[in-house]
Amino acid sequence: MLKVIESELMSSYYMIHRLVLLATRTKGIPKHEPNGIHVTSAHHSRNFNLNDIDGYQESSNVITDSNNTYCKGP
């Protein structure tokens, strides 16, 4: 009989515990999305711009190389 009572108490405890966790879990969800990256100094914004330019140049080199490799030519 004591095992049944203990089992019922533990199940109700864990059910209440889960409900409390679910109710408090929503506090970490932001109310709105950020607008963009907030860069504080000119040095960081320069690095972001250089990385964008490098990525664009690398992708254009890959496309040019693939066009030169796989084109039939005259």
C-alpha positions as CSV (number, residue, x, y, z in Angstrom):
1,M,0.0,0.0,0.0
2,L,2.8,2.4,0.8
3,K,4.4,1.7,-2.6
4,V,1.2,2.7,-4.3
5,I,0.9,5.9,-2.4
6,E,4.6,6.7,-3.0
7,S,4.2,6.1,-6.7
8,E,1.1,8.3,-6.9
9,L,2.9,11.1,-5.0
10,M,6.0,10.9,-7.2
11,S,3.9,10.9,-10.4
12,S,2.0,14.0,-9.3
13,Y,5.2,15.7,-8.2
14,Y,6.8,15.2,-11.6
15,M,3.6,16.2,-13.4
16,I,3.6,19.5,-11.5
17,H,7.3,19.9,-12.0
18,R,6.9,19.5,-15.8
19,L,4.0,22.1,-15.8
20,V,6.2,24.6,-14.0
21,L,9.1,24.0,-16.4
22,L,6.8,24.5,-19.4
23,A,5.3,27.7,-18.0
24,T,8.8,29.2,-17.3
25,R,10.3,28.1,-20.6
26,T,8.7,30.8,-22.6
27,K,10.6,33.5,-20.9
28,G,13.7,32.9,-23.0
29,I,11.9,33.5,-26.3
30,P,12.6,36.9,-27.7
31,K,9.6,39.2,-28.4
32,H,11.1,40.4,-31.7
33,E,13.9,39.4,-34.1
34,P,17.0,41.6,-34.3
35,N,17.2,43.8,-37.3
36,G,20.8,42.9,-38.2
37,I,24.4,42.7,-37.0
38,H,25.3,45.5,-34.7
39,V,28.9,46.5,-35.5
40,T,30.6,48.8,-33.0
41,S,33.8,49.9,-34.7
42,A,34.9,50.7,-38.3
43,H,37.5,47.9,-38.1
44,H,34.9,45.2,-37.7
45,S,32.7,46.6,-40.4
46,R,35.8,46.7,-42.7
47,N,36.5,43.0,-41.9
48,F,32.9,42.1,-42.7
49,N,33.1,43.9,-46.1
50,L,36.4,42.3,-46.9
51,N,35.0,38.8,-46.2
52,D,32.0,39.6,-48.4
53,I,34.2,40.7,-51.2
54,D,36.5,37.6,-50.8
55,G,33.4,35.3,-50.9
56,Y,32.1,37.0,-54.0
57,Q,35.5,36.7,-55.8
58,E,36.0,33.1,-54.8
59,S,32.5,32.1,-56.1
60,S,33.1,34.0,-59.3
61,N,36.5,32.2,-59.8
62,V,34.8,28.8,-59.2
63,I,32.1,29.6,-61.7
64,T,34.7,30.8,-64.3
65,D,36.8,27.7,-63.7
66,S,33.8,25.4,-64.1
67,N,32.7,27.2,-67.3
68,N,36.3,26.9,-68.7
69,T,36.6,23.2,-67.7
70,Y,33.2,22.0,-68.9
71,C,32.6,24.1,-72.0
72,K,33.1,22.4,-75.4
73,G,34.7,25.4,-77.0
74,P,35.2,26.1,-80.7
